[in-house]
Amino acid sequence: MRTRSLVATSLSCALLLGTSAAAGAQDDPQALLVSAMQATTSATSFHFLATADGTLNLGESMGGQALPITGTNAEGDLSVTPQAVQLTFTVPLGSAAISLSGGLIYPNDGNAYIKLAMPMASSDDLWHVLPLGSMIPDVSASPAPGQPDMATQLQQALTESGATLTNAGSAPCVGASGSTCTKLHLEVPSSTLDSTVGAVLPMGSAEPSAAPMAPIPVDILIDDSTKYIDSLSTHVADAGAGTDVTVTIILSNYNAPVTVTAPPADQQTDAPLFGS
């Protein structure tokens, strides 16, 4: 896990869906976005909270039905230097009053530790050890030789996707309570999302609506004082498919000390995560 690259990629997945904004003054949205990406991925750590509410149709892979996902969340701390992450999560399972919940710990010792609470998973209340070994390369904040820098990569991705990016002015920050943010607003063509979901979920996509979906709005708040990304939010609606989802990601507590340690040995198991 090249953590800096992972942070950049994760944020880019939400952001690099596109723009055709003109470059210019300091209020230019594309320049602000590049600056915020560079500042955010240079942080040593941050706290994150991701939530999703509404209904989501994942297509044939889930029977073509819209599933309720209200209450889905993941929250934790990510240390970029040194690499480490700890988080808890909850995901509702369909219309039944049950959910998947648990936690993940990666203390940079070559293993990830996962605990799940759900009907099909182990009920031993232990942390399952998943060896990662050489899958975790060294951290590198610089692009590989011959690769364009972050600004250039972001520029290319934004230009190619066909969305529009505007500066929507000042707004209260969400993660940095009491601070003022600049809000950037993306209008992302729904076709971009369709192709992305199709690549991630090749087993099937949702039935298309009779009418084309409207562009997908993505709001990005950038802290005026620190230039860090404060939060991202989007709302995806497709009445024909039954999808109506609001997703919010809040980043806060930048550069605070983060200590991540492996669970005690007597709380670990090498048993399979699912099944007996």
Secondary structure by P-SEA (a helix, b strand, c coil): caaaaaaaaaaaaaccccccccccccccaaaaaaaaaaaaaacccbbbbbbbbcccccccccccbbbbcccccccccccccccccccccccccccccbbbbbccccccccbbbbbbbccccccccbbbbbbbcccccccccccccccccaaaaaaaaaaaabbbbbbccbbbbcccccbbbbbbbbbccaaaaaaaaaaaccccccccccccccbbbbbbbbccccccccccccccccccccbbbbbbbbbcccccbbbbbccccccccccccccc
